[in-house]
Amino acid sequence: MKKRWLLLLGAIGILIVVFFVSQREPFPFDVEGTTEIVLRSGNTGESVTITDAEEIQSIRDMLEDHFYISKEVEPMGGWTYMMIFQNDAEDALCEISIFDNGFKYHDSENDCDIAYYCIGNLGLYEYTETYDEELEPERVEFPFDLEETTEITLNSDIGGGSVTITDAKAIKNIRNMLESETYRKQEITPASGCRYRLIFQNG
């Protein structure tokens, strides 16, 4: 009886192995002409560009030396790290978002997300974490000197009204709110409007 159970368990194990072997897939993209990889953080929006040929090959090896099981998943709005493989013409050869022991890409033709789960230890997520410090945004102090402010005009771009603040304590509170924080500095496309506008004036 014991021998029969062992044979049955062995047969089940073989079937499981055969199933996974039949389902496994190679890395689905051709990134042969990659000359740079853009690594972007979904948390901060910052990115770094990797151009070192040996490092690029090492990343390719991590992805191409493994097999995967793919699965269609519900589109998710967020991601932690994204890798964009580009050639000399800066054409995107593939764009993948990295998760623990796998990656995901958006199939625009079928409008769905495909997740690839690595069979084995991929190690790519741990590698991307080594760039966390470089993916942190630049922090700057409040860039203006408001020392001589005697009044603040608050304009509303929605209703068109305005109010002038002259109380010294209220002005100091507003200054403290602005001057006690650090900020992320980023060049952006000029906006056409805003909700509120503060104008700091001296005597």
N, C-alpha and C positions, 0 to 999 in steps of 0.2 A: 504493500500500500504506500509506504514511504517513497519507494522508488518511482511509483506512478505519479505521485505529487511532484517529485523533483523533475520528472520528464515534462509534466504539464507546465510547471513554472518556467522551465527552460524554453519550451515552445512559445509561451507568451512573451518571454524576453526577446526571442528571435523576431517575433512579429513586431514588437515595439521598435526594435532596431531597424528592421526593414522599412517600417512606416516612416520613421524619421529620416532615414537615408533617402527614401524616395521623394520626400517633401523638401529636402534641403536645396537651396539655390545659391549660386555665386553672387558676388557683388554685381548689381544690375547695370552699372554705368561704365562707359568707356572714358576714362580720364587720362588717357595716354599723353595728350598734349598739354597737360597742366604745367604752367610756369609760375602760378601763384595761387594761394588759397586764402580767401578772406574768412576770418573767424569772427563772428559777431555774437554779442551777448544780447539775449532777449530781455535780461533784467535791466541793463543800463542803456542799451542801444549803441554802445561803443563797439568798435571793430579794430582788429589788427590784421595786417596783410603779411602772410608768410611767403617769402620768396626764395629761401635757401633750398637748393635742389635736393640735398640730402634729407632735410626735414620733410619736404614734400613727398619724397619717396618713402620715408618711414611711415607717414600717414597713409599713403596708398597701400603699403604692405599690411598695415593694420586692418584695412578694409578688404583688400583683395585676397588675403591669405586665409579668410574664414568663409564658412558657409552659413546660410541664414534660412529661417522659416518666415515667409511673408504672410501678412494678414491685412485685409482692408479694415480700417478703423474710422471711427467718427472724426471728422475734422476738429482739431483743437486750436483754440485761438492763441495759445501761448507756447513758448519754447524757451529753453535755457541757453543752448548754443546752436548756432547755425554755421555750416561750412559751405562755402561757395568755391567750386573749383573752376579756375579760369585759365584760358590760353593766352598767347602773346597779344591777340586782338581784344582781350578782355571779354571774350564770349564766355558765357556761363556753360560749362560742360555738365555740371549737375549742382543742385542745391539740396542739401540734406540737413535736417535738424537732428542733433545728437541726443539720445537719452541713454540711461544706464543699460549697457550691453546691447545697444542697437541703434538704429536710426530710422528716420521717417522722411518721406518726401510727398509732395502734393502732385497727384496725377491730374493735370489740368484737362487732359482729353476726356477723362471720365468723371472729373470733378469729385475726386475722393482722395483720402490720405492712405498711403500704403506704409505700414510699419514692417521693418525687417529686424527680427530677433536673432541675435548671433547664437550659433551652436558652439559653445566654448566661451572663453573670456576675451572679449573684444579689446577692452582697455582704452578705447578712444575717449570715453567720457572723462576718465581719470586724467588723460593727457590734456584735454581741453581745460580742465580745472587749473592746470599750471599757468594758464594765461589770465587768471582772474584779476590779478593786480593790474595788468596792462589794460584790461577791459573796464576798469573803474573810470568813471568820468572825471574830467579835470574839475577841481573845486577851487573857487575864487571867493574872495571877500566882496562885500558890497562895494561897487566901483565908484561911488560918488561921495563927495565931502559935503555933508549937510549941517556942518557945525553952526553956520550963521542963519539957519532957517528961522524966520519969524512968523511965517504963515504958509499954510498948505491949501491949495485949491483942489477940490475933488470934483471932477467932471464925470457925468454919466453919458456915455455914447449911445445909450439905449433911449433914455427919456429926454436927453438934451439939457437937463438941469445941472446945477453946480452949487457947491457950498464951500465957504472959505473957513478954514480952521485957524484960529489965532490963539487959542488957549495953550500956554507954554507946556503944561503937563501932558495934554493930548498930543502935541507935536513931539514931545520927548518919547512918549509911548510908541508912536509910529516909527520914529527913528530907531528905537531899541529893537522893534520887531524886524526891521530891515538890516540893521548893522550887526546884530548878534548871530546871524545865520551865515552859512557858506552856500555857494550856488554852483550849479552846473552851467558852464559857459558853452554855448553852441550857436554857430551861425545858422540862421533860418531864413526862409523866404519872407520878405516883408508882409505882414498881415494887413488886410484892408481896414480892419476896425478892432475895437476892444470894448470891453464892458465898462471899465472904469479907468480914469486917468488921474494920476497924482502929480501936481506941479508944486515943487518946493521953491519958495521965494525968500529972499532976505529983505532987510529993511528998505 
